[in-house]
Amino acid sequence: MKKIYVMLAAMLLMSFMACSSSGGGDGSAASSAKEVTAFSLGGVVGTIDEVGKTITITMPYGTDVTALTPLITVTGASVNPASGDPQDFSAPVDYTVTADDGSTEVYTVTVLLQAGSLPKTGQTTDYAAGDDGDLEMGVTWPDPRFTDNGDGTISDNLTGLMWTQDGNAPGPLACTNGVVKTWAEAFDHVECLNTNSYLGYNDWRLPNRKELKSLVNYGQSIPATWLNNASQGFSNVQSNLYWSSSTCADAAPANAWYINMSSGVVSNANKGFFYYVWPVRDGQFRVVDLPQTGQTADYTTGDDGDLQEGVAWPGTRFTNNSDGTISDNLTGLMWTQNGNAPGPPGCATGGELNTPDALTYIACLNTNSYLGYDDWRLPNVSELESLLHYGQSNPSTWLNTQGFSAQNDWYRSSTTNASNTSQAWVVMMGNGNVFMDGLKAGTDRVWPVRGGQ
């Protein structure tokens, strides 16, 4: 009998050990699940191809991909490299997911960069072949462009910036809201908002020139009216002048840049003048990251030169391709090295042109495959404006130190003034003004551009 008990005990022990070795602690079989269910970098969500075991993620133009930190969710026991470990994504990176049963699956992650950092201007009506409305060059705007957060703020899904819904210096009574202010008073207002944690945030700031200009839709005759439309969700945006935090280097320290929300004009005025104020802060992930303005000198706490908001410029802003072209490593655009209508004989080179002649001149360059390319175009207003360095008193002089041959003069864009279609937008390379009163029948300098890289 004793032997029988010993044999039964031995059999029970063997049975228990067998169960323990064949599964988890609860006796179940070990899971073979080993999938990546989510992969993101800095808030950008990757696209997972479960069949091909690949993950593709597109980052904003200018992102440094050599030290990005991923957040990874898996169904398996572990992933290597681990979630939260910084990686160099300049080449594809393999991630190995290990299941509870020890089996593995490898996912290859590829990081891409957007083609450029400049969004479309908003102009969709074309007035001539090759103009802004015809080509619509730039990054496509998301739909919807803006999101009402239901808390007095609106997020721009294109730039990621968060604006106050009220476009006229909103805030608590202590902050003297709803009235025009001098440039110095604009900063006092923003400081007051932060002291009072207005709408739950304490990092409001006065937008720099590029941030404020990003709200302008060049397809609309009055930007303020478009912004106040229910589809955009803003209110109280004034058809008037708004201060930016950027000082005009050409008239420093007396003048600052402003944006006219009734037209989109960018110019400068004495800081003692009274203009409107519209607070902004960083918000969410964006389709494009606006670049810095180039301004590094600060004239007051919280101004453009102090905060230097935006994507940092690459160490080498421009690359001379030694073939008559120069590539902009910030925007991805390629420009002719000669900024004064260069080209072969017969293409109306070296002079000022009206809009029809400028478009004919560009067509001539393409017919002749000028410098080896047949996709030259007349730049839109945002592309022209991207060449400006707001830390320099004369952008054209600075451009000439970068290898260009630019003119201290007005340059014609391909963008039509929506409020008066006989006019085109023009940019002054000598000081940075952006005006819309250049008659298409009038003449200005012409500078060809192409996609580049």
VOKE-577940 format. One record per residue (C-alpha): x, y, z. Coordinates in steps of 0.001 Angstrom, whole numbers, padded with zeros to 6 digits, always signed. Each point is the difference from the previous one (the first is absolute). Last residue first. Layout:
% residues N
XYZ
...
//
This chain:
% residues 453
+015162+068479-053260
-000145+002869-002471
-003628+000904-000489
+000729+002830-002411
+000619+003761+000168
+000426+002886-002459
+000665+003552+001257
-001745+002904-001746
+000506+003704+000729
-002990+002294-000337
-002141+001530-002749
-003519+001398-000119
-002850-001572-001967
-000584-002464+002840
-000332+003029+002251
+002088-000381+003160
-002307+001136+002792
+000129-003221+002023
+002880+000779+002338
+002534-002054+001954
+002743+002115+001604
+003281-001778+000743
+002575+002823-000134
+001957-000111-003260
-001558-003201-001342
-003358+001795-000332
-002647-002627-000684
-002880+000330-002481
-003545-001324-000056
-001830+000462-003299
-002618+002536-001051
-002701+000052-002664
-001808-002609+002099
-000922+002541+002665
-001178-001559+003257
+001559-003378-000830
+003415+001572-000627
+001548-002506-002400
+002901-002233+001007
+002685-000764-002619
+002466+002284+001794
+001813+003081-001288
+003158+001243+001715
+000528+003570+001220
+003586+001233+000278
+003407-000343+001601
+000926-002568-002635
+001385-003458+000658
+003162-001675-001335
+000072-003063+002189
+002933-001655+001781
-001044+000342+003632
+001644+003425+000381
-002297+001217-002790
-002974-001186+002021
+001149+002248+002875
+000030+003059-002274
-003461-000935-001279
-001291-000413+003569
+000928+003584+000979
-000292+000712+003732
+000666-003645+000801
-001570-001925+002884
-003170-000392-001988
+001710-002127-002655
-002225-000097-003077
+000208-002902-002450
-003279-001482+001281
-001857+003107-001210
+000503-001052-003617
-001421-003453+000720
-002906+001480+001953
-000917+002412-002816
+000001-002675-002684
+003136-000626-002022
-000080+000282-003818
+000762-003477-001252
+002853-002160-001256
-000889-003580-000916
+002163-000618-003075
+003378-000465+001662
+003529-000432-001394
+001235+003518+000708
-002861+001314-002182
-001901-002833-001664
-000544+002282-003050
-003766-000439+000015
+000120+000319+003780
+001809+003340-000095
-002432+001237-002651
-002989-000923+002177
+001551+002061+002817
+000329+003007-002360
-003628-000379-001079
-001041+000040+003677
+002065+003143+000588
-001414+001612-003148
-003573-000514+001232
+000925+001274+003506
+001969+003093-000999
+003760-000262-000401
+003135+001721+001266
+003249-000846-001774
+002814-002489-000364
-001517-002503-002392
-002776+000270-002562
+000297-003722-000922
+001552+000401-003463
+003567-000523+001137
+000265-002600+002799
-001006+000711+003579
+000277+002283+003011
-002908+002077+001330
+001891+001991+002668
+000656-002230+002965
+002990-001784-001542
+000608-003155+002002
-003234-001413-001377
-002012-001369+002877
-000603-003530+001323
-002569-000474+002769
+000371-002545+002808
-001189+002524+002594
+002896+000036+002479
+002755-001454-002181
-000581+002680-002638
+001669-001251-003165
+002051+002316-002244
+000082-000263-003802
+002466+001126-002690
+001656-003397-000210
+002339+000151+002987
-002721-001447+002282
+000473+002822+002513
-001604-001253+003192
-002012+002375+002188
-000846+000032+003714
+003138-001805+001097
-000451-000531+003725
-003649-000812-000644
-002521+002599+001176
-001736-000775+003275
-003688-000867-000270
-002186+002577+001683
+000060+002361+002981
+003077+002163+000555
-001085+000849+003581
+002142+003102+000663
+000429+001119-003604
-003734-000286-000604
-001049+001878+003127
-000659-001540+003412
+002241+002290+002022
+000832+003154-001929
+002330+001063-002804
+001415-003371-000914
+002540-000471-002798
-000333-003496-001490
-002366+000572-002934
+000245-002702-002656
-003761-000324-000327
-000078-003538+001382
-001611-002641-002158
-003682-000954+000127
-000485-003693+000653
-002409-001541-002453
-002809-002536+000424
-000157+000697+003722
+000159-001827+003274
-001747+001901+002761
+000042+003395+001680
+002675+002623+000308
-001410+003310+001140
-001639+003057-001558
-001331+003379+001115
-001613+002481-002441
+000660+003714+000514
-001333+002994-001950
+001945+003154-000808
+000847+003281+001744
+003174+001712-001224
+002964+000379+002349
+001827-002926-001581
+000450+002054-003185
-001207-001868-003049
+000826-002964-002181
-001491-001792-003005
-001785-003203-000939
-003167+000330-002083
-002501-002835+000452
-003015+002085-001029
-002374+000785+002869
+002156-001911+002454
+002849+002495-000441
+003080-001658+001460
+002507+001970+002094
+003777+000119+000264
+001709+002100+002657
+001679+003413-000132
+002239+002043+002324
+002742-002514+000826
+000760-000507-002753
-001073+001604-003291
+001399-002455-002561
-000041-002760+002624
-003791+000291+000257
-000733-001508+003418
-001966-003224+000104
-002599-000580+002744
-002837+000626-002459
-002525+002804+000402
-003326-000156-001780
-001390+002564-002473
-003659+000039-001041
-002943-002007-001177
-000467-001105+003607
-000497-003586+001092
-002917+000136+002440
-000793-003662-000327
+001769-003124-001178
-001770-003201-001024
+001540-000748-003393
-003212-001370-001512
-002031+002562+001931
+001685+002819-001928
+002047+002368+002150
+003218-001239-001630
-001406+000651-003485
-001061+003523+000954
+003427+000696+001477
+001766-001248-003159
-001848+002499-002246
+000218-000778-003744
+000475-003717+000622
+002237-002331-002009
+003037+001433+001704
-001108-001517+003300
+001921+001754+002770
+000350-001884+003305
+003626-000930-000741
+000847+003736+000005
-000312+000072+003793
+002369-002937+000421
+002502+001346-002543
+000137+003439+001638
+000390-001260+003537
-003003-000684+002169
-000368+001788+003369
+000167-002652+002684
-002213-002199+002156
+001766-002513+002235
-002146+000069+003139
-002943-002074-001174
-003364-000865+001601
-002134+002393-002042
+002157+002861+001367
+002462-001222+002625
-000404+003381+001798
+003723+000766-000023
+000126-001325-003562
-002719+002348-001203
+001706+002917+001773
+003280-000763-001776
-001852+000020-003327
-001484+003409+000765
+003341+001436+001076
+001477-001261-003282
-002676+001846-001974
+000563+003082+002162
+003588+000189-001288
-001201-000140-003629
-002618+002663+000657
-003524-001189+000604
-003445-000207-001561
-002862-000926+002324
-001907-003203+000760
+001734-000962+003227
+001427+002213+002677
+001653-002981+001733
-001746+000379+003354
-003333-000506-001745
+000903-003586-000853
+001138-000828-003514
-000538+000711-003676
+002290+002186-002138
-002273+000130-003049
+000018-003287-001894
-002349-001871+002324
+000582-003708-000600
+003391+000311+001661
+002535-001701-002214
+001657-003427+000165
+002772-000672-002508
+000346-003438-001585
+000843+001556-003362
-002574-001698-002246
-002440-001239+002649
-000348+003519+001354
-001451-000419+003474
-002751+002266+001302
-000320+001145+003604
-002907+001224+002124
-000565-003390+001608
-001976-001881-002646
+003159-001137-001796
-001180+001441-003313
+002145-001741-002623
+001421+001840-003008
+001013-001025-003540
-002706-002622-000192
+001181-001428-002303
+003782+000152+000052
+001761+002525-002233
+002105-001478-002790
+003751+000660+000171
+001230+002327-002711
-000681+000874-003649
-003532+000781-001106
+000976-000244-003707
-002952+001826-001609
-000898+002225+002934
+003624+001065+000377
+000550+000830-003670
+001290-002388-002662
-002882+000378-002435
-001858+003216+000729
-002702+001247+002389
-000228-003122+002124
-002357-000127+002970
+001344-002251+002774
+001931+002449+002162
+000454-001357+003519
+003712+000825+000122
+001092-003637+000019
+002190-001044+002898
+003778+000453+000092
+002081-002514+001957
+001107-002265-002777
-000092-003530-001412
-001094-001530+003293
+002597-002237+001578
-000089-003788+000082
+000700-002389+002873
+000154-003727-000769
-000692-002598+002689
+000603-003698-000784
-002009-002412+002129
+001519-003342+001088
-002077-002783+001569
+001124-002355+002750
-000938-003278+001712
+000848-000387+003698
-003381-001291+001166
-000843+003355+001607
+000636+001712-003344
+003138+001950-000952
-000310+003089-002202
+003170+000916-001896
+000284+003566-001307
+002122+000630-003097
+001074+003579-000806
-000014+001515-003497
+002755+002613-000587
+000180+003614+001248
-002170-001328+002827
+002609+000308+002779
-001693-001250+003142
-000995+001266+003443
-001291-002751+002353
-003544+000712+001173
-001444-003285-001234
+002699-002631+000079
+002358-000982-002813
-001126-002763+000261
-003635-000714+000817
-001350-002066+002878
-002641-002489+001183
-002128+000241-003105
-003106+002033-000814
+002013+003130-000746
-000282+003771+000593
+002922+002204-001002
+000885+003604+000849
+003011+001041-002040
+002777+002435+000971
+001729+001731-002912
+003750+000677-000042
+001371+000015-003548
-003249+001034-001681
+000517+003735+000499
-003284+001354-001375
+000442+002577-002803
-003160-000934-001894
-002634-001419+002324
+000157-003755+000683
-001515-002780-002087
-000304-003450+001611
+000121-003387-001680
-000214-003303+001878
+000720-003296-001710
-000987-003589+000749
-001018-000593-003627
-003399-001365+000934
-000438+002080+003148
+000713+003253-001824
+000044+002545+002834
-000330+003730-000765
+001790+002127+002590
-001584+002552+002321
+001733+003361+000450
-000210+001098+003638
+003752+000364+000377
+000589-003351-001669
-002772-002587+000014
-000479-003767-000303
-003184-001903+000888
-001152-003634-000249
+003379-001657-000498
-000822-003700-000065
+001443-003024+001815
-002762-002316+001204
+001320-003562+000532
-001585-000273+003442
+001215-002632+002478
-002543-002823+000485
-002142+000297+003125
+000975-001500+003399
-000557+003195+001940
+003726+000581+000360
+000315-000060-003729
+000297-003036-002230
+001504-003451-000631
+002586-000096+002807
-002514+000413+002815
-002371-002609-001398
+002804-002544-000319
+001218+000740+003504
-003480-000575+001415
-000409-003297-001843
+003406-001197+001195
-000934+000837+003593
-003349-001795-000314
+001713-003099-001414
+002540-000035+002840
-002740+000297+002608
-001917-002864-001601
+003128-002188-000013
+000728+000758+003660
-003608-000772+000974
+000147-003331-001907
+003294-000916+001681
-001573+000574+003446
-002836-002342-000925
//
